């Protein structure tokens, strides 16, 4: 078993990992920037090491400083958390090369799945359904035009090395292609340091469905059902739930079993999420996230499994704690992402939290590092809290969510709570009648 874990992240996810480690009787050490020295995750860790100034490139993305901190603290493992360096294959390799355990997948799987073209090729080889499109990077406009004519409009242009909804352009007809192709390449370069893009057939109004998998190093692999992630703003998830209100039990069984077979074929290790577009009863592979997901919480609530503990145990060489036939779905869970932002303009909101009162009661979970007096900085992501509700039915879950949003008090910065309240009271949301474009239309 691991004795001490260094958490190479910040905020609520760092705190989430600390809690799992404490329950496993593992000592913890966190790294932090000078801006975060008074934050909750720093206060609650057994040890902390300051690794640089507020800018992420000089602190949370500073690999030599993180390795030095792990050496100083005598840690035997490093957990990358979410975002930051969590899908950096070079970071994973450096960790293992320096004799630490990396709490995550094999670095070769991180590398392959980070490249969307290679990930799509692997998906096709192991039997996952894929969308028509380019089999390699599209180098110039003439090649893009030829591919678009072959698969038919509309198409979507995506960054090969992208993620998080950036570097994506939808092209409805040929006259829009040239400008959008050049813009996609430019955005990809600015966001990911590479202007490589690829093209796929664009599905007009699909749903975004993802399958949670756990795989140990002894050949065992299980799924924890699916998550519905279609409530998105500009390709950024806002509300997630488990299970999806749109998928039949037969479709669920089929795609989950297909996903697990694929994971076994590639010899995948640790936890991961395989993401699909779902349209007219058909699934199409989109990408694989080789890390813990923000929305892992809703799966934990429905399946009563601590995914972070499982991840830590798997990384230390243990078997998955449950077999597939022992994993049972129970009830419904919905997560709302609380962002520090102007609810109308969606521009970031920063400042000191003057009053903080989270909701409570049966079926309410808050994953947050907020407290009265903490500072919301402009240096970091605006996600400040995750409100997770669990009910016996989806209707009961929505009612708990309404109550919890009414109870939630955050003063000192603006948040998207007013927007979330409006979304969950719409007829479409209540009936589960939405897709990945629904929220953009609603906000307009």
ABEGO torsion letter per residue (X at the ends): XBABBBBBBBEAAAAAAAAAAAAAGBBBBBBBBAAAAABAAAAABABBBBAEBABAAABAABAAAAAAAAAAAGBABBBAEBEEAAABAAAAAAAAAAGBBBBEBBAAAAAAAABAAAAAAAAAAAGBBBBBEBABBBABAAAAAAAAAAAEOBBBBBBAABEGGBGBBBBABAAAAAAAAAAAAAAAAAAAGBABBBBBBBBABBBBBBBBBBBBAAGBBBBAEBBBAABBBGGBBABBBOBBAABBAAAAAAAAAAAAAAAAAAGBBEBBBBBBBBBGGBBBBABBBBBBBAAAAAAAAAAGBBAAAAAAAAAAGBBBABBAAABBBBEBBBBBBBBBBBAAAGBBBBEBBABBBBBBEBGBBBBBABBBGBBBBAABBABABBBBBBBABAAAAAAAAAAAAAABBBBGBBBAAAAAAAAAABAAAAAGBBBAAAAAAAAX
